[in-house]
């Protein structure tokens, strides 16, 4: 379980293809502090640390993960958001994030607002019920607040600190991002569907 508050930005140093899987070597300020078998959010995707070398760590994504996320588009030299799992008893500064990506979204526009930025993201319409204005959404592992959701798009506002301390400043219109919708909305949607079926 994560909070969507990014700890560090890592750089992809090496990529290995192993059958249908891909393994990634990532250099980051927190890599040397990690442990093998530890779960870490990589751009919002929960991956297990398999090896640690100097200031780098390795993770492997299986074909299911590659098909459901934008990890297959990662390239050497690319930068990704990193967050270690939350510790019980700490403050939940973002929202409850599982690291289980629901869909891939597309950056439609990035607008500068004289000190902040608004990003418009399109997404598959079947997830529209999980977005509410001023609700939470996880974009590449970052806990953000939803603005003006429609059936196919939503916006998020980015403050300077988030812009400077995540890889959001490196994205462009046309890029793809990992989306995880709020788990509370998922439970409510499931509860509503079950109740309708039992009537």
Secondary structure, 3 states (H helix, E strand, C coil): CECCCCCEEEEEEEEEEECCEEEEEEECCCHHHCCCCCEEEECCEEEEEEEEECCEEEEEECHHHHHHCCHHHCCCCCEEEEEECCCCCCCCCCCCECCCCCEEEEEEEEEECCCCEEEEEECCHHHHHHCCCCCEEEECCEEEEEECCCCCEEEEEECHHHHHHCHHHHCCCCCEEEEEECHHHHHHHHHHHHHHHHC
